[in-house]
């Protein structure tokens, strides 16, 4: 007879939105008396919360499942559960191909997981409808001073390359009061920085009947005294309104940070992506944003190798990126996903062409980043300390308000002893390709 399953490990893959789901899953299980362990070798149950967005993410998820299946064969692990987007999308196929997996759950896993462990197999709900709340227990897996908060779930857009609406359902927002309650409690528990995430943050509140819902939410969150910084991710072009920019520019807790995936700049490609617009319109729009928030840091992301992206369209994209000089840039190669509108095309570009175009954009952005960071030398920035640098005890690392965790570089702090979560003024003395270095001039050690 197997011994009682008490220790649970979880491997979270994919985006920050999926990470929040994972933390809610762990919180639910901890509330049911399970012990959370970071070591899969020490777990009775392992949950792999998968990503199914693009080919690379799917491959990573499959590799992780197979690795945990090998662990189960060794006898320590009693149960293997697969959850999340990949399971939501391919649950029948995966069940046939992976008999080592005991339970497949979808994007509703946070709600269903405890029942499956406590009562055994019940039929999973494959219609995505879960939306967590401030009452949901969470086990933070991020550093104690920083957390992600999901303000809405799902998406109502019909971008031709994206499978997310099929995996996550239609857009549904949490209430402003509920989000503020969660942020307040996170701050009381030591979180200094909140990163708001959603599939489209600027769509927030439409289903609740709110006009300029994100602006209303940020106005309320700016009054939450327990946290210091609030950063917004994943804004949709043309839904960044003058009111939203005004709120962001006038609210001291809201980071001057615009994270706006544009995906492309060529008008024909954007039309086929069901995104609309083109280089001229996007440039004018970005000019308005910079005029309203001249000190804002801008991040965007783009897709290369889309089926209708010919050389002329790629050249248009290159020129746009050179002209706009974003502070941060993400580049993804197109993934030909069944079930999307773009799948009607042939995937007309080889992997080599896609990767070459990606590397071209990243090389351009590397020079832009170095140039823009060099302009910060001599400036003093408030920096959130994250702790010792992993490569040397002689340096601390941190981030300023214009640097999001994991994606935007960091600030190296060359002098002083400070604790993770401290926010200190750092004068920039040196700039690199993606990072800054500086020290606290006349600062006090704590």
C-alpha positions in Angstrom: 0.0 0.0 0.0 1.3 3.4 -0.9 1.9 5.8 2.0 -0.3 8.9 2.3 0.7 11.6 -0.3 1.7 14.6 1.7 4.5 16.4 -0.1 3.8 18.2 -3.4 6.2 19.7 -5.9 5.3 21.9 -8.8 7.1 22.8 -12.0 5.7 26.0 -13.6 6.4 26.6 -17.2 5.6 29.5 -19.6 4.5 33.0 -18.7 4.0 35.0 -15.5 0.2 34.5 -15.9 0.8 30.7 -15.7 3.1 31.3 -12.7 0.2 33.0 -10.8 -1.9 29.9 -11.5 0.8 27.7 -10.2 1.0 29.7 -7.0 -2.7 29.5 -6.5 -2.5 25.7 -7.0 0.1 25.5 -4.3 -1.9 27.7 -2.0 -5.0 25.5 -2.5 -3.0 22.4 -1.7 -1.2 23.9 1.3 -4.6 24.9 2.6 -5.7 21.3 2.3 -2.8 20.1 4.5 -0.2 19.2 1.8 3.4 20.2 2.3 5.0 22.1 -0.6 8.5 21.1 -1.5 10.8 22.7 -4.1 12.6 19.3 -4.6 10.9 16.9 -7.0 13.1 14.1 -5.6 11.4 14.7 -2.2 7.8 14.9 -3.5 5.0 12.3 -3.3 3.1 14.2 -6.0 4.6 16.4 -8.8 2.4 18.8 -10.9 3.8 20.1 -14.2 1.9 23.3 -15.1 2.5 23.5 -18.8 2.6 26.1 -21.6 1.1 25.3 -25.0 1.5 28.7 -26.7 4.2 28.0 -29.3 6.4 25.0 -30.4 9.3 25.8 -28.2 7.1 26.1 -25.1 5.4 22.8 -26.0 8.7 21.0 -26.4 9.9 22.4 -23.0 6.6 21.1 -21.4 6.9 17.7 -23.0 10.5 17.3 -21.8 9.6 18.3 -18.3 6.7 15.8 -18.2 9.0 13.0 -19.5 11.7 13.9 -16.9 9.1 13.7 -14.1 7.8 10.4 -15.5 11.3 8.9 -15.2 11.4 10.0 -11.6 8.1 8.2 -11.0 9.5 5.0 -12.5 12.2 5.1 -9.8 9.5 4.6 -7.2 9.7 7.7 -4.9 7.1 9.7 -6.8 3.6 8.3 -6.4 1.5 10.6 -8.7 2.2 12.8 -11.7 -0.3 15.4 -12.6 -0.1 17.5 -15.8 -2.1 20.8 -15.9 -2.2 24.1 -17.8 -2.4 25.2 -21.4 -0.8 22.2 -23.1 -3.0 19.8 -21.2 -6.0 22.0 -22.0 -5.2 21.9 -25.7 -4.1 18.3 -26.2 -5.5 16.3 -23.2 -6.9 13.4 -25.2 -3.8 12.9 -27.3 -1.5 13.3 -24.3 -3.5 10.8 -22.3 -2.9 8.2 -25.1 0.8 8.9 -25.4 1.7 9.4 -21.8 0.3 6.6 -19.6 2.7 7.5 -16.9 0.6 10.6 -16.1 -2.1 9.9 -13.6 -4.2 13.0 -14.1 -4.6 15.6 -16.9 -6.1 19.0 -15.9 -6.5 22.1 -17.9 -6.4 25.8 -17.1 -9.0 25.3 -14.4 -6.5 23.3 -12.4 -6.2 25.7 -9.5 -9.9 25.1 -8.7 -9.9 21.3 -9.3 -6.6 20.1 -8.0 -7.4 19.5 -4.4 -10.5 17.4 -5.3 -8.4 15.2 -7.6 -5.8 14.5 -4.9 -8.3 14.1 -2.1 -11.1 12.1 -3.8 -9.4 10.5 -6.7 -10.2 10.8 -10.4 -13.2 12.9 -11.4 -13.9 14.3 -14.8 -11.9 17.5 -15.5 -13.7 20.6 -16.7 -12.2 21.5 -20.1 -14.3 24.7 -20.6 -11.9 27.4 -19.3 -13.8 29.5 -16.8 -11.6 29.8 -13.7 -10.8 33.3 -12.2 -8.9 33.5 -9.0 -9.7 36.1 -6.3 -8.1 37.7 -3.3 -9.7 35.0 -1.2 -7.6 32.4 -3.1 -4.6 31.1 -1.2 -1.3 31.6 -2.9 2.2 30.3 -2.2 4.6 32.9 -3.8 7.5 31.4 -5.7 9.0 34.7 -6.6 11.4 36.6 -4.3 9.5 37.8 -1.2 9.7 41.5 -2.3 8.1 41.0 -5.8 4.9 39.4 -6.9 2.7 39.1 -10.0 -1.0 39.8 -9.8 -3.4 38.7 -12.5 -6.1 41.4 -13.1 -8.1 39.4 -15.7 -8.2 36.1 -17.4 -8.8 35.1 -21.0 -9.0 37.3 -24.2 -11.6 38.5 -26.6 -9.1 39.5 -29.4 -8.8 37.3 -32.5 -5.2 37.8 -33.4 -4.5 35.3 -36.3 -1.4 33.8 -34.7 -2.7 33.3 -31.2 -4.3 30.2 -29.6 -4.8 31.8 -26.1 -8.6 32.5 -26.4 -9.1 28.7 -27.0 -7.0 27.8 -24.0 -8.1 30.5 -21.6 -11.6 31.5 -22.7 -13.1 34.9 -23.1 -12.0 38.0 -21.2 -13.2 38.2 -17.6 -12.0 40.8 -15.1 -11.6 40.7 -11.4 -13.2 43.7 -9.5 -11.1 46.7 -8.5 -11.9 46.0 -4.8 -10.7 42.4 -5.1 -7.4 43.3 -6.8 -6.8 46.1 -4.2 -7.5 43.7 -1.4 -4.9 41.2 -2.7 -2.3 43.9 -3.4 -2.8 45.3 0.1 -2.3 41.9 1.7 0.7 41.1 -0.4 2.3 44.4 0.8 1.6 43.5 4.4 3.5 40.3 3.8 6.6 42.1 2.6 6.0 42.5 -1.2 7.3 45.9 -2.3 6.7 45.5 -6.1 3.6 44.4 -7.9 3.6 43.4 -11.5 0.1 43.4 -13.0 -0.4 40.9 -15.7 -3.3 39.9 -18.1 -3.6 38.8 -21.7 -4.5 42.4 -22.4 -4.3 44.7 -19.5 -5.9 47.6 -21.3 -9.0 45.5 -21.9 -9.5 45.4 -18.1 -13.0 46.2 -16.8 -14.9 46.2 -20.1 -16.9 43.2 -19.1 -17.7 45.0 -15.8 -19.0 48.0 -17.6 -16.1 50.2 -16.8 -14.8 52.9 -19.1 -11.0 53.3 -19.0 -11.0 50.5 -16.5 -7.3 50.2 -16.2 -7.0 53.9 -15.4 -9.6 53.4 -12.7 -7.8 50.4 -11.3 -4.4 52.2 -11.2 -5.9 55.2 -9.5 -7.2 52.9 -6.7 -4.0 50.9 -6.5 -1.9 54.1 -6.2 -3.7 54.6 -2.9 -2.6 51.2 -1.5 0.0 52.2 1.1 1.5 48.7 1.7 3.4 48.5 -1.6 5.9 50.9 -3.3 5.9 50.0 -7.0 3.1 48.9 -9.4 4.1 48.0 -13.0 1.7 47.1 -15.8 2.4 44.5 -18.4 0.9 43.6 -21.8 -1.0 46.7 -23.0 -2.7 46.5 -26.4 -1.9 49.2 -29.0 -4.5 52.0 -29.4 -6.2 51.1 -26.1 -3.7 53.2 -24.2 -5.9 56.2 -23.7 -5.0 59.8 -22.7 -6.6 59.3 -19.4 -4.5 56.1 -18.7 -1.3 58.0 -19.6 -2.3 60.9 -17.3 -3.0 58.5 -14.4 0.3 56.7 -15.0 2.3 59.9 -15.2 0.7 61.5 -12.1 0.7 58.4 -9.8 4.0 58.0 -7.9 3.5 54.3 -7.2 2.8 53.4 -10.9 6.1 52.7 -12.7 6.7 54.8 -15.8 6.8 51.6 -17.9 4.8 50.9 -21.1 4.9 47.2 -22.1 3.1 47.1 -25.4 3.5 44.1 -27.8 3.2 45.5 -31.3 4.0 42.3 -33.2 5.0 44.0 -36.5 5.2 47.3 -38.4 4.3 46.3 -41.9 0.7 47.2 -42.8 0.0 44.1 -44.8 1.4 41.8 -42.2 -0.5 43.5 -39.4 -3.7 43.3 -41.4 -3.3 39.6 -41.9 -2.4 39.2 -38.2 -5.8 40.9 -37.4 -3.9 43.7 -35.6 -4.5 46.5 -38.1 -2.5 49.7 -38.5 1.0 50.1 -39.9 4.3 51.8 -39.4 3.1 55.4 -40.0 0.2 55.0 -37.6 2.2 53.2 -34.9 4.9 55.9 -35.1 2.4 58.6 -34.5 0.9 56.7 -31.7 4.3 56.2 -30.0 5.0 59.9 -30.4 1.8 60.7 -28.5 2.8 58.3 -25.7 6.3 59.8 -25.4 4.9 63.3 -25.4 2.5 62.4 -22.5 5.2 60.4 -20.6 8.6 61.7 -21.7 10.4 59.7 -19.0 8.7 56.4 -19.7 10.5 53.2 -20.5 9.0 51.4 -23.5 9.1 47.7 -24.1 7.7 45.9 -27.1 7.8 42.5 -28.8 7.7 41.4 -32.4 7.1 38.3 -34.4 9.4 37.5 -37.4 8.8 34.9 -40.0 5.0 35.3 -40.2 3.7 33.6 -43.4 3.0 36.8 -45.3 6.2 38.6 -44.1 8.3 38.9 -47.3 11.7 40.7 -47.4 10.1 44.1 -48.0 7.9 43.6 -44.9 10.9 42.6 -42.8 12.8 45.6 -44.0 9.9 47.8 -43.0 10.1 46.2 -39.5 13.8 46.8 -39.3 13.5 50.4 -40.1 10.7 50.9 -37.6 12.7 49.4 -34.8 15.8 51.5 -35.7 13.6 54.6 -35.7 11.7 54.0 -32.5 14.7 52.9 -30.4 12.6 51.0 -27.8 14.2 50.6 -24.3 13.6 46.9 -24.4 12.6 44.5 -27.2 11.5 40.9 -27.3 11.6 39.0 -30.6 9.8 35.7 -31.3 9.9 33.5 -34.3 6.5 32.7 -35.8 5.0 29.3 -34.6 2.5 27.7 -37.0 -0.2 26.7 -34.6 -3.2 24.6 -35.6 -6.5 26.1 -34.6 -5.4 29.7 -35.4 -6.5 31.8 -38.3 -2.9 32.0 -39.6 -2.8 28.3 -40.0 -4.6 28.6 -43.3 -1.3 29.8 -44.8 1.6 27.6 -45.4 4.4 28.1 -43.0 6.5 29.6 -45.7 9.8 30.4 -43.9 12.4 28.0 -42.9 13.7 27.8 -39.3 17.0 29.2 -40.5 15.3 32.3 -42.1 13.2 32.9 -39.0 16.3 32.7 -36.7 18.4 34.9 -39.0 15.7 37.6 -38.9 15.4 37.3 -35.1 19.1 37.7 -34.7 19.2 40.7 -37.0 16.6 42.5 -34.8 18.4 41.5 -31.6 21.7 42.8 -32.9 20.1 46.1 -33.7 18.4 46.3 -30.3 21.7 45.4 -28.5 23.3 48.6 -29.9 20.1 50.6 -29.1 20.1 49.3 -25.5 23.8 50.1 -25.0 23.3 53.7 -26.3 20.2 54.4 -24.2 21.7 52.9 -21.0 24.8 55.1 -21.5 22.5 58.1 -21.4 21.6 57.2 -17.8 25.2 57.5 -16.6 25.4 60.2 -14.0 21.7 60.0 -13.2 20.4 58.8 -9.8 17.7 56.1 -9.8 15.7 54.5 -7.1 16.6 50.8 -7.1 14.9 47.9 -5.6 17.5 45.7 -4.1 17.2 42.0 -5.0 20.1 40.6 -3.1 23.7 39.5 -3.7 24.9 39.0 -7.2 25.0 35.3 -8.0 28.6 35.5 -9.3 30.3 37.5 -6.6 29.7 38.6 -3.0 31.2 41.9 -3.8 28.2 43.2 -5.7 24.5 43.5 -5.0 21.9 43.5 -7.8 18.6 45.3 -8.2 16.3 47.0 -10.6 15.0 50.5 -11.1 11.3 51.3 -11.9 11.9 50.9 -15.6 13.2 47.3 -15.3 10.8 44.5 -15.0 11.9 41.2 -13.4 13.6 38.6 -15.6 13.4 40.4 -18.9 14.9 43.9 -18.7 18.4 43.7 -17.2 19.5 44.9 -13.8 21.5 47.4 -11.8 24.7 46.3 -10.2 25.3 48.0 -6.8 29.0 48.3 -6.2 29.1 49.5 -2.6 27.1 49.0 0.6 25.2 46.4 2.5 21.4 46.4 1.8 18.7 43.9 2.2 16.4 42.4 -0.5 13.4 44.7 -0.7 15.2 47.9 0.2 14.7 50.7 -2.2 17.8 52.9 -2.4 19.1 55.8 -4.6 21.8 54.6 -6.9 23.9 56.9 -9.0 24.7 55.3 -12.3 28.5 55.2 -13.0 28.7 52.7 -15.8 26.5 51.2 -18.5 26.8 47.9 -20.4 24.8 46.4 -23.2 21.8 45.6 -21.0 22.8 46.4 -17.4 23.8 49.4 -15.3 26.3 49.7 -12.4 26.5 52.4 -9.7 26.7 53.1 -6.0 24.9 55.0 -3.4 26.6 58.4 -3.1 26.7 59.3 0.6 24.2 56.5 1.3 23.9 54.8 4.7 24.5 51.1 5.0 21.8 49.1 6.7 
